[in-house]
Amino acid sequence: MQLSSLLIPFQRLCLLGMALLLGACSTLVATPRSTPGDDTPSASAAYQAWARVLQTHVNERGLVDFSALAKAPQDLHTMIRFVAHVPAASLGDRNAQLAHHINAYNALSMFNVIDSGIPKSNTGLAQRYSFFIARKHTIGGQLMSLYDYENKVIRAFDEPRIHWALNCSALSCPVLPREPFVAASLEEQLERETKKFFANAQNLRADEASRTVYLTEIFSFFPEDFVPKHALNFIAYANRYAPQAFDVNWGIKFTPYDWTIANGLR
């Protein structure tokens, strides 16, 4: 998910300073090579390959067997080549483009973990800077970091439910679905993943004694994506999807984000 994800205001200032100091230290992540004459797979081939990755290497808890995937990365590479060479604008309407961006971000994050040597965690500003900002990928023919992709492209769709669908390969991310997002059922998929996310007590729970609601820290990463445009406050937004509604006037505390890589073999 997400680098503005990571940051309270002071941390954002620290990261900005780090970016200015290390701006020349970016790393170009090479797009995987294909067989001669097959540089750009078709959309059908790419998404069939991505579906196989999700079915084969992701379990029901959203954990990824990165070691096995690194040993047999051909399907992931097919998806990454498609993401690299095909502009989303060529894929159809708004839903088609947004579905593609979500899939592309999730695939690139997975690829980034493998290309980074399967780190144990992205805890710490230095690690997150390296993973989300310093490493540049080819996306639709343009060089872009995961940070810029999320914040300048995907968030521009003004769809707050993307935050319960984008997966940055960390344990506190939304669970990675074992199927691609598709234009025809994007609304249903986003609703399903949002409800699933807020049904998890790690993301939403309450302490009646202290009249406090504990929420995912993702809300603090992107507050303007939810309030005031889409809800009175964070509790009111979560109540739309939660199994149980909580008093919108209660206090709010954020559950610390776990940046441990969601590795099925850890």
LINDAMO-V524638 format. One record per pair of residues at least 6 apart in sequence whose C-alpha atoms are under 6 Angstrom apart, sorted by sequence separation. I is the first residue (numbers start at 1). J is the second residue. D is the distance in whole Angstrom. If there is no record, write none. Layout:
# LINDAMO-V524638
i = {I:I}
j = {J:J}
d = {D:D}
This chain:
# LINDAMO-V524638
i = {58:122:137:167:198:206:227:231:239:57:136:137:206:57:136:137:205:206:88:136:205:135:164:204:204:133:203:236:203:235:132:133:132:49:50:164:46:46:217:212:214:216:217:211:212:213:214:215:216:212:214:215:41:40:199:198:32:195:87:84:86:84:85:83:84:85:83:84:109:106:102:160:99:99:99:172:172:96:171:95:170:171:170:170:171:169:170:169:27:28:29:26:27:28:29:26:27:62:62:55:54:51:51:123:122:121:121:121:120:3:1:1:1:65:63:64:65:63:64:63:7:5:4}
j = {64:128:143:173:204:212:233:237:245:64:143:144:213:65:144:145:213:214:97:145:214:145:174:214:215:145:215:248:216:248:146:147:147:75:79:194:78:79:254:250:252:254:255:250:251:252:253:254:255:252:254:255:82:82:242:242:77:241:140:138:140:139:140:139:140:141:140:141:168:167:166:225:181:182:183:257:258:183:258:183:259:260:260:261:262:261:262:262:134:135:136:134:135:136:137:135:136:175:176:178:178:179:180:259:259:259:260:261:261:147:166:167:168:263:262:263:264:263:264:264:221:221:221}
d = {5:5:5:6:6:6:6:5:5:6:6:5:4:5:5:6:6:6:5:4:5:6:5:6:5:5:5:6:4:5:5:6:5:5:6:5:6:5:5:5:6:6:6:5:5:5:5:5:5:6:5:6:6:6:6:5:6:5:4:5:5:4:5:6:5:5:6:6:5:5:6:6:5:5:6:6:5:4:6:5:5:6:5:4:5:6:5:5:6:6:6:4:5:5:5:6:6:5:5:5:5:6:6:5:5:6:4:5:6:6:6:5:4:6:5:5:5:5:5:5:6:4:6}
